[in-house]
Amino acid sequence: MKKIGIITSISKGNYGNKLQNYALLKTLKDLGYEVETVNRKKEDKVKLIFYKLKTLIRTY
């Protein structure tokens, strides 16, 4: 069985995001995939931005 990770930021008050994540998760499971949701916190987004900037600077 193939595995798929859904990377998202799930906040407490954002029910639209939760519904969208659930719909995608259910659809992928119905297609036969093993699915896991990875919750990215806001701090992780900042780290990701700095990582991308650092990588961009190194390539030039």
C-alpha positions in Angstrom: 0.0 0.0 0.0 1.4 3.4 -1.0 1.6 6.1 1.7 0.7 9.8 1.3 1.3 12.6 3.7 -0.9 15.7 3.7 1.0 18.6 5.0 -1.2 21.3 6.3 -1.7 23.9 9.0 -4.7 23.1 11.1 -5.8 25.9 13.4 -8.5 25.7 16.1 -11.0 28.1 14.6 -10.6 27.3 10.9 -13.2 24.7 10.1 -13.0 25.1 6.4 -9.4 23.9 6.5 -10.4 20.9 8.6 -13.2 20.0 6.2 -11.0 20.2 3.2 -8.3 18.1 4.9 -10.9 15.5 5.9 -12.4 15.4 2.3 -8.9 14.9 0.8 -8.0 12.3 3.4 -11.2 10.3 2.8 -10.9 10.4 -1.0 -7.3 9.2 -0.9 -8.2 6.4 1.5 -11.1 5.4 -0.8 -8.5 5.2 -3.6 -6.5 2.7 -1.5 -3.7 4.9 -0.1 -2.5 5.0 3.4 -2.9 8.6 4.4 -1.5 10.7 7.3 -2.0 14.4 8.1 1.1 16.3 9.1 0.2 19.4 11.0 2.6 22.3 10.3 2.7 25.0 13.0 3.3 28.6 12.3 6.8 28.4 13.7 7.6 25.7 11.1 6.5 28.1 8.4 9.0 30.6 9.6 11.8 28.0 9.7 10.8 26.9 6.2 10.9 30.4 4.8 14.4 31.0 6.3 15.6 27.6 4.9 14.3 28.5 1.4 16.0 31.9 1.6 19.3 30.4 2.8 19.1 27.9 0.0 18.4 30.6 -2.6 21.3 32.7 -1.3 23.7 29.8 -1.5 22.8 29.0 -5.1 23.6 32.5 -6.3 
